[in-house]
Amino acid sequence: MAFAEAASAVGGASDGRASVTGPAGNPPGGPHVLTPDPVRRPNSVTASPRAIELALTAAQAAADKLARDIIVIDVSDRLSITDCFVIASADNERQTKAVIDEIEEKLRVLGAKPARREGEREGRWVLLDFVDLVVHVLRAEEREYYNLERLWKDCPTIPFEDAAVAAAGTRTTGTAETR
């Protein structure tokens, strides 16, 4: 019997997906034969716990050096090379360097070293690649121009709250408060 014929005989589609309901709404062959695969909810976080830990630590390190508009994005469902992006803005080259140095220092304590560091000389868009995590620290002009958030808008964000803001009693949702 051909695949398409076999699939239609059990109430499935010719593309290999079996139907979960047969006559009268019961699964073909009884209630215990076919069960659907769990469906992944859109915008659910799939990054590894280690990547999330690194990302939130990097985000806090950036906030400690007064980076602005910090966002953590779970890109694990879209990219096979990394799990999370941290994107932050800095006002000038000196602040960009301070933010990057602080992130490296805090993640080194957790046993993570960057596999690659790019853009430091210009200080306008610095990228740190920790394999499970990629950190982008951009000047405001570059961030607006490249608009990374728009490119990854289909990916879920991981909530981040600046500890200093939380301690002061001000709540933020998803990004650090603009200072």
C-alpha positions as CSV (number, residue, x, y, z in Angstrom):
1,M,0.0,0.0,0.0
2,A,1.4,3.4,-0.9
3,F,2.2,5.9,1.9
4,A,-0.7,8.3,0.9
5,E,-3.2,5.4,0.8
6,A,-2.0,4.2,4.2
7,A,-2.2,7.7,5.7
8,S,-5.8,8.2,4.4
9,A,-6.8,4.7,5.6
10,V,-6.0,5.8,9.2
11,G,-7.5,9.2,8.7
12,G,-4.1,11.0,8.2
13,A,-2.9,13.5,5.7
14,S,-0.8,12.4,2.7
15,D,2.1,14.5,4.1
16,G,2.7,12.1,7.0
17,R,0.7,13.9,9.7
18,A,-1.8,11.5,11.3
19,S,-5.2,12.7,12.2
20,V,-6.1,12.7,15.8
21,T,-9.8,12.3,15.2
22,G,-11.7,9.7,13.3
23,P,-15.5,9.1,13.0
24,A,-17.5,10.7,15.8
25,G,-14.5,12.6,17.1
26,N,-12.6,9.5,18.4
27,P,-9.0,8.8,17.4
28,P,-8.7,6.0,14.8
29,G,-8.2,2.7,16.5
30,G,-9.5,3.9,19.9
31,P,-8.6,6.7,22.3
32,H,-5.1,5.3,23.1
33,V,-3.6,4.9,19.7
34,L,-2.8,8.5,18.5
35,T,-1.9,11.5,20.5
36,P,-0.8,14.8,19.0
37,D,2.7,16.1,19.5
38,P,2.7,19.0,22.0
39,V,2.4,22.3,20.2
40,R,5.0,24.9,21.1
41,R,3.3,28.1,22.1
42,P,4.6,31.1,20.2
43,N,6.9,33.4,22.2
44,S,7.8,30.8,24.8
45,V,11.4,30.8,26.0
46,T,13.5,27.8,24.8
47,A,17.0,29.1,25.7
48,S,19.0,26.9,28.1
49,P,19.1,27.8,31.8
50,R,22.8,28.5,31.5
51,A,22.3,30.9,28.6
52,I,19.5,32.7,30.5
53,E,21.8,33.0,33.6
54,L,24.6,34.5,31.5
55,A,22.2,36.8,29.7
56,L,20.7,38.2,32.8
57,T,24.1,38.6,34.4
58,A,25.3,40.4,31.3
59,A,22.2,42.6,31.3
60,Q,22.8,43.6,35.0
61,A,26.5,44.3,34.3
62,A,25.4,46.6,31.5
63,A,22.9,48.3,33.8
64,D,25.5,48.7,36.5
65,K,27.5,50.8,34.0
66,L,24.4,52.9,33.1
67,A,23.7,51.3,29.7
68,R,20.2,52.2,28.4
69,D,17.4,50.3,26.8
70,I,18.7,46.9,27.8
71,I,16.8,44.0,26.3
72,V,17.3,40.2,26.5
73,I,16.0,38.2,23.5
74,D,15.7,34.4,23.3
75,V,16.9,33.5,19.7
76,S,17.4,29.8,20.4
77,D,14.4,28.8,18.3
78,R,15.6,30.8,15.3
79,L,19.4,30.3,15.5
80,S,21.4,27.2,16.1
81,I,24.6,29.1,17.0
82,T,23.5,30.9,20.1
83,D,20.6,31.0,22.6
84,C,20.3,34.6,23.7
85,F,21.1,38.2,22.6
86,V,21.6,41.0,25.1
87,I,21.3,44.4,23.4
88,A,22.2,47.6,25.2
89,S,22.8,51.2,24.3
90,A,25.8,53.4,25.4
91,D,26.1,57.1,25.1
92,N,29.8,57.2,23.9
93,E,32.8,55.1,23.1
94,R,34.1,55.4,26.7
95,Q,30.9,54.1,28.1
96,T,30.7,51.3,25.5
97,K,34.2,50.1,26.6
98,A,33.1,50.3,30.3
99,V,30.0,48.3,29.7
100,I,31.8,45.6,27.7
101,D,34.6,45.4,30.3
102,E,32.0,45.0,33.1
103,I,30.1,42.3,31.2
104,E,33.3,40.4,30.6
105,E,34.3,40.6,34.2
106,K,30.9,39.5,35.6
107,L,30.7,36.6,33.2
108,R,34.3,35.5,33.9
109,V,33.2,35.0,37.5
110,L,30.6,32.5,36.1
111,G,33.3,30.7,34.1
112,A,32.4,32.2,30.7
113,K,35.0,33.8,28.4
114,P,34.1,35.4,25.1
115,A,35.0,33.3,22.1
116,R,35.1,36.4,19.9
117,R,35.1,40.2,20.5
118,E,34.5,42.5,17.6
119,G,34.1,46.3,17.1
120,E,36.0,47.4,20.1
121,R,38.4,49.7,18.2
122,E,35.6,51.9,16.8
123,G,33.5,51.6,20.0
124,R,30.2,52.2,18.1
125,W,28.9,48.6,18.0
126,V,30.8,46.1,20.1
127,L,29.9,42.4,20.0
128,L,30.9,39.8,22.5
129,D,30.3,36.2,21.6
130,F,30.1,33.8,24.5
131,V,28.7,31.0,22.3
132,D,25.4,30.5,24.2
133,L,25.1,34.3,24.5
134,V,25.9,37.2,22.1
135,V,26.1,40.7,23.6
136,H,25.6,43.8,21.5
137,V,26.5,47.2,22.9
138,L,25.7,49.9,20.4
139,R,25.8,53.7,20.3
140,A,22.2,55.1,20.0
141,E,22.7,56.1,16.3
142,E,23.8,52.5,15.3
143,R,21.0,51.0,17.4
144,E,18.4,53.1,15.7
145,Y,19.8,52.4,12.3
146,Y,20.3,48.7,12.5
147,N,17.2,48.1,14.7
148,L,18.1,44.6,15.9
149,E,14.9,44.4,17.9
150,R,12.9,44.6,14.7
151,L,14.9,41.9,13.1
152,W,14.3,39.6,16.0
153,K,10.7,40.7,16.8
154,D,9.3,37.2,16.4
155,C,11.5,35.9,19.3
156,P,10.4,36.1,22.9
157,T,12.1,38.5,25.3
158,I,13.4,37.4,28.7
159,P,12.2,39.7,31.4
160,F,15.1,41.8,33.0
161,E,14.8,44.2,35.8
162,D,17.7,46.4,36.9
163,A,18.5,45.5,40.5
164,A,19.2,49.1,41.4
165,V,15.9,50.2,40.0
166,A,14.1,47.3,41.8
167,A,15.8,48.3,45.1
168,A,14.7,51.9,44.6
169,G,11.1,50.6,44.3
170,T,10.6,51.4,40.6
171,R,9.4,48.6,38.4
172,T,10.3,48.1,34.8
173,T,8.9,45.6,32.3
174,G,11.3,43.7,30.1
175,T,13.9,46.5,29.7
176,A,16.0,48.7,31.9
177,E,14.5,52.0,32.6
178,T,16.0,54.8,30.4
179,R,18.1,57.1,32.6
